[in-house]
Amino acid sequence: MAIFIALFFQVLFVFFAMAINMGLVVHDKINLQNSVDIAAYYGAMKQGEVLNQIAHINYQMRQNYKLFVWRYRVLGTLGNRNHPLSYLHYLPGAGPYNLQGEVQSWNGTNSPDPTDVVPSVCISHSFFQETVDLDPEAASVCQDNNVSIPPIPPVSAATGFVPGSGNLAPTFQFLATQLARFCKEAGLLNWRFAARILAHFRADGYVRKRMIRKLAGNLMGPDPMDLRNQPIQEGVRKTFERNLTETNRSGIQDFQYFNSLGSGGCAQVDDWLVEIKINPTILFHDWNSNENTGQCNTATLKPNRPGNASLPYAFSDTLFNNVRNNTQQLQDHWEGEPNDDEWHSSVGFEKNPWCAIYTGVQATTAVRKPFDPSGGGVRLVARGFAKPFGGRIGPWYGKSWPQGSPNSMAASRNEMVDPLLPSRNVGGAASAADPFEDVANHSRFPGDTLGMGSRRALSAMVQNFMTVMAHNNNQDTPAIAFANYSSLNGVDLLRQTGDSLARVGSTNTTPNKPAKHRIFELAATSPDVFDALYYSVEPRYHLNYFSASTTDGGAQFNDQEVIFDFGSAKDGHNDSILGPTNPQFSVLQSVQAAANSNRTYMADYEPIVRDWENLLTSWHQRGIVDFSMDPNKFGRCSFAIDNGQSQNTNKPEYPTTGNCIQGGRTGYSVKVISRDFLLSSDHAVGGGATGTSGPIQNPPTF
């Protein structure tokens, strides 16, 4: 009996020991799996932070284009008597300043209606100081639509190289000597404004492209860098090791980190982040005047297309040799798209959906337990994957992206996300079938068919514009000066000022000409409904990406490489309306300026965002295990870092994405994903009927 009991207890002990060992192994296995999951989550979080900054700068690219279009279609056409912001449109007894209807302002042909506002730059009127300085009577050559619009030539090959950081030739004094015929001078005045805003649109884009490409490049390869310029892999490994049990930590045999960017078909930045290069057309008024007969012929509208025929008539006149010689770089910009990709006209980048962005971690440990009869221990292997999701770098150009295509596709304007954009410059593509479709424009909301060609859009600032500009007749002091753009003189100066908006300028007759229209330019870059839907916009960009508590003051960039949100400035420019500027100026403040009906847009103009909280449109789950959208948080914030009512902040030392501590979100979140998901051949990410399904281009290697 004693022998039986001894054997029985021995068997029980063996089962007990096995249970203990199994429990310890399972514990270590769970710990190992949790550790690789947390480490992968950390890596994806760091990827998401960089993607959030890329997304906001990409939105700034959209803002830059919107500013260019506003300067062209609104400011450049103020002299037209039909323009709702022109005093000529509001004659005595015309009544209050009201928004006009959502109807087209131009019929889009070369036979404009007498009531059209033809989108052609003509600043030869009494709004502009230089015009009045040349002709005190402020010639009325821009007022009527008695113009000739010749056929616009198609887009052809790029022009010669445009120096990347060169000085855009100063052109502010070249008309100091008044000539006999005002209309000849007028053509040059118009051209220099049109060429200047086009060249600066590219210059601002040049700097922001370099910022985006630097950030995107830092995410590439086996050892990517985070916003603090620190190796992500190092943080991933530390996170993994600090979550291990002592047994797992001492038994590590192998650790592998996988960065999806830089592998498979996504080995280059251009594979997953594709630039949307466009071919915008703008027009200006020009006259082939006859000084002998004293006649100023019908205006010809000239486009920025290849060929000397698109330059002012006066460029062929020997009296303007100095003009021709001192404006070579502006001429280069005007005559065609530069062959340097970084200078090409652009609305930003689109992300290839077939290049998945994620982090993978695999680890192997050997654990030996106290009752292990083999003595060799147990080998444990765990894999973990996590990815950023829910944010938006920006919309595609086309609505579908077939697998294997280098970019999104749009066979017609109906297949474009923003059907009002100019034609795209991609391999094998050509200009729009109708050249007038390339005239610079953009949508204000999804489904918009008019954009800035809408009379409502042109009149959206009328009440405040009339008040601030105080220009009620051609005897009033000119409200604007071309000299307000003297700071837009190339990349080097832009890097110093960090400012792309109009500033105080100096003319021959007015040493300190205020830029009253700066606040309207700021409002023109403010978010609209289209932006809120398609972009991840950061309301407090500088606080989140250039403060010591987030990125050690912007470790990815030095002062010469970075510019900030529109409305900010590095050199403390003092604006007559907004006051001193600084890098902390943000989208939140620009929304305030645009939303305040006493400052810029009229109260009943619908497309603009009037509350910064409405930018919080990224994914946000209802609960821990409930992933449905919470309507009480979407576009709302119950506790913000900055409530937007003042410059006082609640917790400025603790910035958070979207400026919101409790409520909605903007930008990327992170989630753990399975290996089977990444290896699936059924990813329906191409959009539309032609997008189809298929595998991603960069599956994991373990």
Phi and psi in degrees as a GROMACS rama.xvg file:
@    title "Ramachandran Plot"
@    xaxis  label "Phi"
@    yaxis  label "Psi"
@TYPE xy
-62.2964  -40.0621  ALA-2
-64.5184  -41.2464  ILE-3
-61.6994  -43.4896  PHE-4
-63.7685  -41.7155  ILE-5
-61.1978  -44.3991  ALA-6
-64.5458  -40.4266  LEU-7
-60.4629  -46.7947  PHE-8
-66.6397  -31.1752  PHE-9
-65.1152  -42.7457  GLN-10
-63.9631  -43.7596  VAL-11
-58.9296  -40.4701  LEU-12
-63.4968  -40.6236  PHE-13
-61.967  -46.0414  VAL-14
-63.4235  -39.2454  PHE-15
-61.7109  -45.9165  PHE-16
-62.4616  -41.0196  ALA-17
-62.8065  -41.0161  MET-18
-63.7151  -42.543  ALA-19
-61.2892  -47.8333  ILE-20
-61.4905  -45.1132  ASN-21
-60.5283  -42.9249  MET-22
-61.6737  -42.8685  GLY-23
-66.8215  -39.7526  LEU-24
-66.2163  -44.7089  VAL-25
-61.4254  -40.8065  VAL-26
-60.1516  -45.131  HIS-27
-67.813  -36.1947  ASP-28
-64.4669  -45.3536  LYS-29
-62.2294  -43.2629  ILE-30
-62.9625  -41.6167  ASN-31
-63.9737  -43.4986  LEU-32
-65.8457  -43.389  GLN-33
-61.1515  -38.3488  ASN-34
-66.8439  -43.479  SER-35
-70.2371  -33.7008  VAL-36
-64.2196  -45.4038  ASP-37
-65.5467  -39.2677  ILE-38
-64.8975  -42.7708  ALA-39
-64.1209  -38.6703  ALA-40
-61.5094  -42.5987  TYR-41
-60.1434  -46.3353  TYR-42
-61.9945  -42.3096  GLY-43
-66.4621  -34.7143  ALA-44
-62.544  -42.86  MET-45
-66.7722  -36.9169  LYS-46
-61.8801  -44.4269  GLN-47
-61.9449  -37.4657  GLY-48
-61.258  -43.8954  GLU-49
-67.0713  -41.1966  VAL-50
-61.6476  -35.9013  LEU-51
-62.9761  -40.8632  ASN-52
-69.8217  -40.8181  GLN-53
-58.4368  -42.8707  ILE-54
-61.2921  -42.2  ALA-55
-70.6084  -39.9366  HIS-56
-65.0418  -36.0219  ILE-57
-63.4265  -35.7441  ASN-58
-65.2466  -36.9817  TYR-59
-60.8745  -33.0529  GLN-60
-61.7665  -40.6695  MET-61
-64.5  -42.2945  ARG-62
-60.32  -42.0631  GLN-63
-59.5524  -42.133  ASN-64
-67.4185  -40.5527  TYR-65
-62.4211  -39.4222  LYS-66
-63.3103  -43.824  LEU-67
-58.4726  -46.4211  PHE-68
-64.7947  -40.1872  VAL-69
-64.3071  -44.556  TRP-70
-60.8885  -37.754  ARG-71
-73.9714  -54.0244  TYR-72
-84.0605  -25.7721  ARG-73
-102.31  -60.6709  VAL-74
-69.978  -38.5548  LEU-75
-71.4963  -16.2844  GLY-76
-114.434  16.6068  THR-77
-60.3359  -25.3146  LEU-78
-75.6684  -11.3389  GLY-79
-72.4077  129.665  ASN-80
-62.2319  -20.579  ARG-81
-86.7768  -8.07911  ASN-82
-69.2843  127.869  HIS-83
-67.163  -14.1261  PRO-84
-97.0019  2.26113  LEU-85
-93.1429  139.519  SER-86
-61.5145  -23.7943  TYR-87
-64.5236  -24.452  LEU-88
-79.3471  -19.2908  HIS-89
-119.068  80.8106  TYR-90
-77.7011  163.069  LEU-91
-51.5837  133.239  PRO-92
83.5389  7.6124  GLY-93
-76.1187  -13.6863  ALA-94
95.1924  -173.326  GLY-95
-70.7437  164.494  PRO-96
-83.2362  114.885  TYR-97
-123.622  155.684  ASN-98
-65.8817  140.467  LEU-99
-89.9414  177.36  GLN-100
-81.0752  168.3  GLY-101
-81.6608  71.5954  GLU-102
-129.802  157.732  VAL-103
-68.1727  144.959  GLN-104
-94.6661  -10.3102  SER-105
-148.627  137.291  TRP-106
-75.6794  -1.69034  ASN-107
73.2059  25.3469  GLY-108
-129.103  174.723  THR-109
-88.6731  15.6212  ASN-110
-126.312  73.0173  SER-111
-64.6655  147.855  PRO-112
-73.2548  149.712  ASP-113
-58.5261  -21.2069  PRO-114
-96.6919  1.70578  THR-115
-72.819  156.461  ASP-116
-107.54  93.173  VAL-117
-69.6923  127.992  VAL-118
-75.0969  79.3521  PRO-119
-137.94  129.607  SER-120
-66.1658  123.174  VAL-121
-147.985  100.916  CYS-122
-104.368  14.5405  ILE-123
-85.8969  67.8711  SER-124
-155.066  178.946  HIS-125
-76.3592  -2.58178  SER-126
-69.6387  -29.0322  PHE-127
-101.136  130.341  PHE-128
-59.6159  -43.7133  GLN-129
-64.5587  -33.1436  GLU-130
-64.9257  -46.1206  THR-131
-65.3913  -35.7494  VAL-132
-62.656  -35.4855  ASP-133
-80.173  -36.2452  LEU-134
-141.988  97.5069  ASP-135
-55.344  -22.7949  PRO-136
-81.0355  -4.7448  GLU-137
51.2714  80.0191  ALA-138
-47.7537  147.355  ALA-139
-104.744  30.8978  SER-140
-69.825  -12.6328  VAL-141
-94.6877  -6.59018  CYS-142
-68.6142  -42.1923  GLN-143
-106.181  164.308  ASP-144
-94.6655  30.5181  ASN-145
-81.8785  74.2709  ASN-146
-130.423  159.529  VAL-147
-115.181  124.357  SER-148
-111.01  100.032  ILE-149
-70.2199  164.557  PRO-150
-55.7313  134.849  PRO-151
-84.5466  123.871  ILE-152
-67.0835  152.118  PRO-153
-69.1153  162.811  PRO-154
-68.9456  133.897  VAL-155
-122.541  -160.658  SER-156
-62.3106  158.606  ALA-157
-65.7078  158.659  ALA-158
-83.3179  -169.958  THR-159
-66.6524  171.416  GLY-160
-63.4774  135.525  PHE-161
-106.915  116.605  VAL-162
-52.4963  131.288  PRO-163
-64.6549  -41.4355  GLY-164
-115.246  16.1916  SER-165
-70.8394  169.42  GLY-166
-85.7559  121.169  ASN-167
-70.1505  118.046  LEU-168
-48.8987  129.422  ALA-169
-60.1335  129.794  PRO-170
-127.105  21.028  THR-171
-87.9194  -10.5398  PHE-172
-117.822  2.02014  GLN-173
-72.9373  -9.1825  PHE-174
-111.471  31.1147  LEU-175
-63.8159  -32.5242  ALA-176
-94.9575  115.224  THR-177
-71.5699  134.55  GLN-178
-97.2058  174.675  LEU-179
-69.6956  -32.9454  ALA-180
-110.007  116.363  ARG-181
-65.5856  -36.2233  PHE-182
-67.8602  -25.4726  CYS-183
-69.7709  -43.6418  LYS-184
-62.1745  -38.3204  GLU-185
-59.6715  -41.1401  ALA-186
-60.0155  -40.3205  GLY-187
-70.0453  -39.7025  LEU-188
-58.5738  -45.1637  LEU-189
-65.0307  -44.2182  ASN-190
-63.5936  -43.0414  TRP-191
-66.5726  -33.1502  ARG-192
-68.6317  -46.4532  PHE-193
-62.4201  -45.0057  ALA-194
-67.012  -35.514  ALA-195
-66.229  -47.1413  ARG-196
-68.6306  -31.7958  ILE-197
-68.2816  -46.5177  LEU-198
-64.4144  -38.7221  ALA-199
-73.1306  -32.6938  HIS-200
-54.7922  -42.491  PHE-201
-72.7711  -35.9042  ARG-202
-65.8903  -45.0818  ALA-203
-62.1533  -43.1921  ASP-204
-62.7892  -35.9967  GLY-205
-58.0094  -47.1216  TYR-206
-67.3274  -45.0419  VAL-207
-69.7723  -33.3918  ARG-208
-60.0591  -42.0334  LYS-209
-64.5783  -37.1848  ARG-210
-63.0701  -47.0748  MET-211
-62.6732  -44.8058  ILE-212
-67.7481  -32.3044  ARG-213
-66.8747  -45.3202  LYS-214
-62.8822  -44.7733  LEU-215
-64.718  -39.5565  ALA-216
-64.0616  -33.8163  GLY-217
-70.8612  -16.7312  ASN-218
-87.4834  -4.64772  LEU-219
-89.0167  159.148  MET-220
80.419  -175.408  GLY-221
-73.9381  -14.2701  PRO-222
-135.937  69.2314  ASP-223
-70.3794  163.643  PRO-224
-115.013  148.96  MET-225
-93.9853  -171.051  ASP-226
-65.4755  -24.8221  LEU-227
-88.5915  8.90002  ARG-228
65.4944  31.9448  ASN-229
-109.609  147.767  GLN-230
-63.4248  125.114  PRO-231
-64.4322  -38.3906  ILE-232
-59.523  -37.1839  GLN-233
-62.5483  -43.1866  GLU-234
-66.8096  -36.8575  GLY-235
-62.011  -45.2335  VAL-236
-66.5432  -42.6102  ARG-237
-63.1879  -41.1393  LYS-238
-61.5928  -42.5718  THR-239
-61.7393  -49.7841  PHE-240
-67.4364  -36.0525  GLU-241
-76.1536  -9.27643  ARG-242
-103.778  1.30138  ASN-243
-82.1929  151.69  LEU-244
-69.5876  163.298  THR-245
-61.6608  -37.3037  GLU-246
-63.0638  -46.3444  THR-247
-65.6589  -40.8033  ASN-248
-61.7421  -41.8583  ARG-249
-77.8104  -13.823  SER-250
-107.668  13.161  GLY-251
-61.0693  127.083  ILE-252
-110.273  -29.1833  GLN-253
-155.431  141.162  ASP-254
-137.854  128.444  PHE-255
-128.543  135.057  GLN-256
-114.877  136.32  TYR-257
-127.674  123.072  PHE-258
-106.558  119.495  ASN-259
-66.4071  -24.6283  SER-260
-84.5686  121.275  LEU-261
109.57  10.9571  GLY-262
-131.565  161.71  SER-263
58.1132  -134.265  GLY-264
-86.9981  16.3295  GLY-265
-125.882  40.6513  CYS-266
-80.4994  -15.4342  ALA-267
-122.655  154.433  GLN-268
-56.0641  -42.6991  VAL-269
-66.8242  -13.1298  ASP-270
-73.5429  -35.2492  ASP-271
-113.639  -17.2934  TRP-272
-126.943  101.585  LEU-273
-106.636  128.604  VAL-274
-73.7011  142.6  GLU-275
-100.735  87.3484  ILE-276
-85.0184  131.301  LYS-277
-121.089  167.61  ILE-278
-120.203  71.3388  ASN-279
-72.6115  143.55  PRO-280
-110.71  134.642  THR-281
-130.198  154.811  ILE-282
-119.292  155.174  LEU-283
-138.807  154.144  PHE-284
-77.0136  132.664  HIS-285
-141.587  152.652  ASP-286
-132.66  132.816  TRP-287
-92.507  78.1671  ASN-288
-75.7029  156.19  SER-289
-115.978  104.609  ASN-290
-71.6708  -25.801  GLU-291
-70.6751  -38.636  ASN-292
-93.9248  -11.6486  THR-293
75.2606  17.4505  GLY-294
-99.6099  145.288  GLN-295
-113.801  104.552  CYS-296
-65.0302  170.035  ASN-297
-54.9656  136.141  THR-298
-65.6216  140.02  ALA-299
-105.395  133.643  THR-300
-92.863  122.005  LEU-301
-112.88  137.715  LYS-302
-98.1334  163.288  PRO-303
-84.2036  66.2478  ASN-304
-118.009  165.229  ARG-305
-57.9078  144.685  PRO-306
112.444  141.948  GLY-307
-65.3849  -18.8641  ASN-308
-62.3127  -18.5441  ALA-309
-86.9433  -2.60381  SER-310
-87.542  163.931  LEU-311
-59.3889  146.055  PRO-312
-54.0261  -38.0224  TYR-313
-63.4305  -16.0368  ALA-314
-66.7684  -17.7034  PHE-315
-90.2591  -3.45474  SER-316
-88.9595  131.542  ASP-317
-62.3384  -22.485  THR-318
-67.0024  -16.1857  LEU-319
-111.459  26.7342  PHE-320
-56.6968  -40.8875  ASN-321
-64.7654  -37.465  ASN-322
-62.2075  -48.2738  VAL-323
-62.6731  -42.2901  ARG-324
-72.0436  -31.336  ASN-325
-95.1045  5.38075  ASN-326
-126.644  28.3237  THR-327
-59.8472  -42.9028  GLN-328
-68.2706  -37.0543  GLN-329
-64.3354  -37.9874  LEU-330
-62.2496  -42.4935  GLN-331
-59.1408  -44.4997  ASP-332
-64.0319  -38.2211  HIS-333
-71.1744  -36.7879  TRP-334
-80.032  -8.79174  GLU-335
167.39  172.823  GLY-336
-73.5495  132.173  GLU-337
-59.3718  148.421  PRO-338
-81.4245  -1.17188  ASN-339
-86.5079  115.756  ASP-340
-55.9407  -34.4093  ASP-341
-67.8368  -18.7587  GLU-342
-100.467  -5.45649  TRP-343
-66.5523  143.71  HIS-344
-55.5314  136.036  SER-345
-153.34  149.329  SER-346
-111.003  16.4409  VAL-347
114.564  -149.699  GLY-348
-129.312  155.506  PHE-349
-121.802  146.088  GLU-350
-95.2198  131.925  LYS-351
-69.8501  117.331  ASN-352
-70.5498  -17.6208  PRO-353
-84.1222  -6.79492  TRP-354
-102.525  98.2178  CYS-355
-77.245  139.212  ALA-356
-104.253  115.813  ILE-357
-158.799  168.576  TYR-358
-120.084  137.938  THR-359
-123.037  144.328  GLY-360
-135.425  132.5  VAL-361
-130.387  136.294  GLN-362
-139.602  148.187  ALA-363
-127.616  131.867  THR-364
-129.766  156.371  THR-365
-119.386  115.843  ALA-366
-114.002  133.964  VAL-367
-112.165  128.207  ARG-368
-104.493  157.487  LYS-369
-64.4069  -26.6295  PRO-370
-110.177  28.6195  PHE-371
-81.6183  109.655  ASP-372
-68.2681  -24.7885  PRO-373
-76.2671  -30.5554  SER-374
79.7106  -6.9456  GLY-375
-92.6944  -9.11698  GLY-376
80.1984  -179.784  GLY-377
-117.457  132.789  VAL-378
-93.5261  122.575  ARG-379
-113.245  137.627  LEU-380
-128.483  136.054  VAL-381
-140.152  142.964  ALA-382
-123.879  145.218  ARG-383
-142.296  142.935  GLY-384
-136.343  142.995  PHE-385
-147.047  152.054  ALA-386
-141.53  147.605  LYS-387
-70.1586  145.477  PRO-388
-157.127  164.682  PHE-389
91.043  -15.2132  GLY-390
-91.789  173.495  GLY-391
-138.13  113.775  ARG-392
-67.1366  -32.0906  ILE-393
154.844  168.345  GLY-394
-74.2449  154.128  PRO-395
-69.6116  163.476  TRP-396
-74.718  -47.871  TYR-397
-101.074  166.748  GLY-398
-86.5533  -8.37208  LYS-399
-132.141  155.236  SER-400
-140.084  86.5443  TRP-401
-59.9441  147.839  PRO-402
-61.9565  133.727  GLN-403
91.9834  -13.9747  GLY-404
-74.4904  140.934  SER-405
-75.7784  -10.4412  PRO-406
-158.158  170.17  ASN-407
-67.7268  158.858  SER-408
-119.434  143.473  MET-409
-150.868  103.829  ALA-410
-77.5545  -17.8317  ALA-411
-149.757  170.626  SER-412
-65.6145  -27.9432  ARG-413
-65.6055  -19.1944  ASN-414
-99.3624  9.58519  GLU-415
-95.5363  144.25  MET-416
-66.0324  -44.9858  VAL-417
-114.362  95.1026  ASP-418
-70.5194  -3.11173  PRO-419
-97.0696  -4.97762  LEU-420
-68.4251  154.845  LEU-421
-65.7261  170.504  PRO-422
-61.6355  154.093  SER-423
-93.3231  143.004  ARG-424
-97.2857  92.9581  ASN-425
-131.107  165.83  VAL-426
-53.6931  125.443  GLY-427
83.5692  -5.53829  GLY-428
-86.6781  162.69  ALA-429
-133.195  178.608  ALA-430
-69.9691  170.232  SER-431
-59.2811  149.804  ALA-432
-58.6509  -40.8739  ALA-433
-103.522  110.773  ASP-434
-56.2782  -27.2481  PRO-435
-69.0933  -16.6333  PHE-436
-71.7344  -16.2258  GLU-437
-85.8398  -7.21818  ASP-438
-62.5329  127.403  VAL-439
-51.3737  127.483  ALA-440
-164.194  167.511  ASN-441
-157.398  158.62  HIS-442
-79.3093  148.617  SER-443
-101.544  -18.8099  ARG-444
-158.668  158.057  PHE-445
-58.6914  132.87  PRO-446
87.8678  2.99472  GLY-447
-67.2984  128.043  ASP-448
-106.576  -4.63624  THR-449
-119.521  -37.0524  LEU-450
59.9563  -135.351  GLY-451
-79.5256  5.19058  MET-452
-90.292  5.88417  GLY-453
-84.9135  138.786  SER-454
-63.6952  -31.2403  ARG-455
-65.8663  -40.6296  ARG-456
-64.6467  -40.7829  ALA-457
-68.3039  -27.7994  LEU-458
-98.0557  3.31624  SER-459
-62.8217  -21.6319  ALA-460
-111.939  11.6973  MET-461
-58.6303  -45.58  VAL-462
-60.0778  -48.471  GLN-463
-78.6693  -31.8238  ASN-464
-62.1904  -45.253  PHE-465
-62.5887  -36.9631  MET-466
-73.9459  -49.1202  THR-467
-68.8044  -43.4212  VAL-468
-75.4909  -24.4358  MET-469
49.0698  48.347  ALA-470
-124.269  92.9893  HIS-471
-103.371  -10.9573  ASN-472
-161.96  171.817  ASN-473
-75.1558  1.62698  ASN-474
-94.4104  -13.1855  GLN-475
-72.5229  157.323  ASP-476
-58.9166  131.086  THR-477
-54.4677  138.738  PRO-478
-87.5883  -21.2926  ALA-479
-132.011  153.652  ILE-480
-135.01  142.79  ALA-481
-60.2855  -27.9906  PHE-482
-64.7122  -17.0173  ALA-483
-63.4516  -10.6127  ASN-484
-112.726  17.7454  TYR-485
-65.1141  -20.41  SER-486
-78.4072  -11.8154  SER-487
-89.7054  74.2031  LEU-488
-129.405  42.5227  ASN-489
109.931  170.563  GLY-490
-67.5023  -39.9899  VAL-491
-58.4773  -46.1382  ASP-492
-69.4968  -35.9486  LEU-493
-62.0337  -40.369  LEU-494
-64.9933  -31.8231  ARG-495
-74.6349  -41.9225  GLN-496
-89.4073  -33.2848  THR-497
64.4494  27.1163  GLY-498
-134.925  123.799  ASP-499
-109.538  3.88966  SER-500
-94.7315  165.637  LEU-501
-61.2858  146.059  ALA-502
-133.63  172.365  ARG-503
-55.921  133.363  VAL-504
-129.303  178.564  GLY-505
-133.774  124.112  SER-506
-112.003  178.388  THR-507
-62.6128  -28.6068  ASN-508
-110.082  -15.743  THR-509
-131.917  98.854  THR-510
-62.7971  -35.8255  PRO-511
-127.435  75.3322  ASN-512
-80.8758  112.276  LYS-513
-68.3358  150.777  PRO-514
-96.3287  79.1379  ALA-515
-61.4382  -25.9659  LYS-516
-85.8767  2.20539  HIS-517
-58.2923  -41.7947  ARG-518
-65.5776  -30.0077  ILE-519
-75.4652  -34.2463  PHE-520
-63.6934  -40.8879  GLU-521
-60.6825  -44.8047  LEU-522
-63.7791  -34.756  ALA-523
-64.4952  -25.6023  ALA-524
-90.9925  -4.9304  THR-525
-69.5633  153.64  SER-526
-61.4792  142.69  PRO-527
-116.734  -176.22  ASP-528
-62.9321  -38.5019  VAL-529
-59.7394  -44.6869  PHE-530
-63.0634  -44.9733  ASP-531
-62.8315  -31.1352  ALA-532
-79.2533  -40.0212  LEU-533
-105.177  -6.39741  TYR-534
-126.523  150.336  TYR-535
-91.6909  104.764  SER-536
-102.192  130.957  VAL-537
-97.3224  110.8  GLU-538
-61.5798  -32.7342  PRO-539
-122.934  72.7247  ARG-540
-62.3324  -50.9794  TYR-541
-61.7352  -42.2095  HIS-542
-60.9208  -37.9316  LEU-543
-85.0923  -21.2462  ASN-544
-127.429  -3.14396  TYR-545
-138.876  20.626  PHE-546
-101.048  157.519  SER-547
-61.8104  -30.2993  ALA-548
-79.4342  -7.59866  SER-549
-114.344  -56.6485  THR-550
-128.949  26.8733  THR-551
54.1524  41.4806  ASP-552
80.0205  22.3408  GLY-553
87.8327  59.327  GLY-554
-63.3225  -21.8175  ALA-555
-74.5485  -19.5791  GLN-556
-132.871  149.235  PHE-557
-99.0387  173.885  ASN-558
-58.6259  -30.8537  ASP-559
-81.7118  -6.6212  GLN-560
-106.342  -7.19573  GLU-561
-126.912  141.109  VAL-562
-127.508  161.371  ILE-563
-112.054  -156.215  PHE-564
-66.3219  152.52  ASP-565
-61.5437  136.119  PHE-566
102.411  -16.781  GLY-567
-92.74  168.264  SER-568
-156.952  145.457  ALA-569
-79.9114  -27.3776  LYS-570
-99.7557  15.0977  ASP-571
66.575  36.5148  GLY-572
-55.9706  135.084  HIS-573
-99.6779  111.201  ASN-574
-88.8396  139.238  ASP-575
-65.9005  -23.651  SER-576
-106.448  -46.3242  ILE-577
-88.0497  -15.9814  LEU-578
88.0918  -165.123  GLY-579
-62.0207  140.446  PRO-580
-104.205  154.923  THR-581
-156.532  168.697  ASN-582
-61.8797  -17.8075  PRO-583
-77.1097  -10.1717  GLN-584
-58.9056  135.861  PHE-585
-134.457  173.755  SER-586
-60.6154  -35.2195  VAL-587
-55.158  -43.9302  LEU-588
-73.2242  -33.6988  GLN-589
-68.4415  -34.4798  SER-590
-62.5808  -41.2639  VAL-591
-58.6097  -45.2213  GLN-592
-64.5193  -40.7933  ALA-593
-73.8587  -34.9341  ALA-594
-78.8876  -23.4897  ALA-595
-74.4287  109.084  ASN-596
-66.6593  -9.69949  SER-597
-93.7992  3.01321  ASN-598
-119.678  -47.1134  ARG-599
-135.797  -91.7003  THR-600
-69.3899  146.114  TYR-601
-70.014  153.782  MET-602
-62.2697  -29.374  ALA-603
-101.947  21.2577  ASP-604
-91.0367  112.37  TYR-605
-79.5013  -34.2676  GLU-606
-67.0154  -18.919  PRO-607
-84.1193  154.109  ILE-608
-82.7608  124.178  VAL-609
-105.444  -0.248183  ARG-610
-140.64  123.358  ASP-611
-58.852  -26.3009  TRP-612
-62.3416  -25.8509  GLU-613
-68.5069  -5.71365  ASN-614
-85.124  -7.13211  LEU-615
-85.3179  71.4783  LEU-616
-113.147  11.9477  THR-617
-83.5524  173.392  SER-618
-60.8751  138.604  TRP-619
-151.505  119.676  HIS-620
-79.5913  158.38  GLN-621
-75.2791  -34.6179  ARG-622
-157.483  -175.269  GLY-623
-61.3913  -40.7711  ILE-624
-116.184  7.08135  VAL-625
-111.176  106.386  ASP-626
-94.291  10.5991  PHE-627
-74.4392  157.444  SER-628
-70.6418  137.729  MET-629
-95.9333  106.097  ASP-630
-64.9231  -19.6139  PRO-631
-77.776  -11.6648  ASN-632
-110.393  -24.1412  LYS-633
-64.2842  120.074  PHE-634
69.7447  18.4688  GLY-635
-137.356  155.339  ARG-636
-140.005  120.378  CYS-637
-88.4412  -20.774  SER-638
-147.046  111.511  PHE-639
-108.628  156.398  ALA-640
-67.0065  -46.5561  ILE-641
-127.094  120.694  ASP-642
-77.9913  -1.72386  ASN-643
82.8806  -0.525733  GLY-644
-90.7714  -18.4194  GLN-645
-158.186  -179.147  SER-646
-84.455  -6.43833  GLN-647
-74.4743  135.455  ASN-648
-114.973  152.372  THR-649
-76.0891  -54.1783  ASN-650
-137.654  68.518  LYS-651
-63.8617  -21.3873  PRO-652
-78.3705  -6.51982  GLU-653
-124.954  69.7038  TYR-654
-66.9069  152.967  PRO-655
-144.491  149.472  THR-656
-55.3093  130.199  THR-657
84.7247  0.544996  GLY-658
66.7702  12.2197  ASN-659
-124.396  120.654  CYS-660
-82.8964  -38.0899  ILE-661
-136.412  116.326  GLN-662
142.203  -142.828  GLY-663
-74.4153  176.78  GLY-664
-133.961  157.072  ARG-665
-130.034  148.668  THR-666
92.5909  -165.344  GLY-667
-90.7918  138.666  TYR-668
-100.943  -177.351  SER-669
-133.181  143.564  VAL-670
-142.991  149.997  LYS-671
-79.3707  137.913  VAL-672
-128.337  164.483  ILE-673
-95.0563  156.388  SER-674
-64.9766  -37.5505  ARG-675
-60.5528  -37.3953  ASP-676
-61.0051  -45.1328  PHE-677
-68.2077  -29.8331  LEU-678
-90.0689  -0.91682  LEU-679
-65.0885  149.739  SER-680
-104.135  19.5394  SER-681
-126.546  40.2686  ASP-682
-81.7153  111.318  HIS-683
-93.7903  72.9748  ALA-684
-114.651  -0.119164  VAL-685
-84.3292  -7.17498  GLY-686
68.0467  147.257  GLY-687
65.3788  175.792  GLY-688
-68.3951  -29.1387  ALA-689
-91.1141  -4.05881  THR-690
-73.2108  -33.1239  GLY-691
52.0922  -171.986  THR-692
-119.093  161.639  SER-693
173.211  -177.351  GLY-694
-80.4912  158.51  PRO-695
-73.875  161.621  ILE-696
-84.7615  -10.1197  GLN-697
-134.565  66.1249  ASN-698
-68.2195  162.23  PRO-699
-67.8943  153.96  PRO-700
-95.0428  -2.71437  THR-701
